[in-house]
Amino acid sequence: MSDDDSRPGGGGGSAGSDSAGSDSARSDSDSGLRERKKRQRYQDISDAAIALFLDKGFDAVSVAEVAAAAEISKPTLFRYFPTKEDLALHRFADHEDEAARVVRGRPDGVRPLDALCRHFVDGLDRRDPVTGLTDDDTLYAYLRLLYGTPSLVARLHEYTRRSEEALAAALGGGIEGVLGAGQVLVVQRILAEENWRRIQEGASAAEVYPVAVAQAELAFGRLRTGLSAW
């Protein structure tokens, strides 16, 4: 299998007044295709690694084994994932600045907490694994791997710190931004852990869903009022 994810560009432009526009559209299309292929390659390599980690344990799997399972060379693997831990934590990569993106992209007139609450509840609707509301048993095996491996826990702390920094900046920075970001991310973690716990105790995602929504709205409501109810 070739290790090159690039795709050669098209040939010479066609004659006519719209040739420049056609070439630009082709370039955009090729660029989008390359980006999708690159993202898929990251996903495929990470999935191969996680399957091995779940089967044998993180420490028992070598980078060479992961490269062989993904049908790439070790140097190519390191171009995608600089460390072994990155292979396991790739599933978190798209979520690292998710809360910050929600705040920055919220419609005019919508408060940050309202946007974050709506986004979390929408995730419950979609059964997004990051909310803890899913019937996928492999997620829980993955979480046990993650929290049971010290080097992965350490990297997860780095991920959390970067998430807090991004959200704090989106909230305006300063001590208020830092405090707000810390509280929001703790609330999201606790809500997800509560959902995981109920499902691990035998409930289905459908059974947990109404409680999960109610607790999300309660938690974000407490943040809005500054816990004044206490």
Residue, then its C-alpha position, 0 to 999 in steps of 0.5 A: m500500500s502506498d504511504d502517500d496520501s496526496r493526489p496529483g492535480g489536474g492537467g492544463g486548463s480548458a479554453g474559454s472564458d470560464s476556464a479559470g473558474s473551472d480550474s479553481a473549482r477543481s482545485d477546491s474539490d481536489s483539496g477537499l478530497r485530499e483532506r478527507k483522505k488524510r482524516q480517514r487515514y488518521q482514523d484508520i491508523s488509530d482504529a488499528a492501534i486501539a484494536l490492538f491495545l484493547d486486545k493486548g493492553f497498551d504497554a504490550v503493543s509495540v509501535a511496529e505492531v501498529a504499523a504492520a496492522a495499519e499496513i504502513s511503515k514506522p516512519t510513516l506512522f510517526r508522521y501521523f502520530p508522533t507518540k504511541e499515546d497519540l494513537a490512543l487519544h486520537r478519538f479525543a482530537d476533534h473534541e479538544d477545542e469543541a467547547a471553544r468552537v461552540v462559544r465562538g460560533r454561537p448565534d448573536g444574542v445567545r449566551p455562551l452557557d445556553a449554547l454549550c447546554r444546547h450543544f451537550v443536549d444535542g449530543l445526547d440526542r445523537r448518542d455522541p460517545v463524548t456525552g457518555l450516552t451510548d450502547d456501544d460496549t467498545l466505548y467502555a472498554y476503551l475508557r477502561l483502557l484509557y483510565g487504567t494506563p498511567s501514560l494515557v491518563a497523563r496525556l489526557h490531563e494535557y488534553t484537558r488543559r488545552s481544552e480549558e485554555a481554548l474555552a477560557a479564551a473564547l469566554g473572554g480570557g482573564i480569571e473569569g474566563v479561566l474559572g468559567a472554562g474550568q466549571v463548564l468542562v467539569v460539569q460536562r465530565i461529571l454528566a458524561e460519567e453519570n451516564w456511563r455509570r448508569i449504562q454500565e449498571g445495565a440501563s440502555a441509552a434510551e432509558v437513561y436519555p430523559v434523566a441525562v437531559a434533565q441533569a444536563e439542564l439542571a447542571f447548566g442552570r446551576l452554572r447560570t445562577g452561580l450555584s446561588a440555590w446553595 
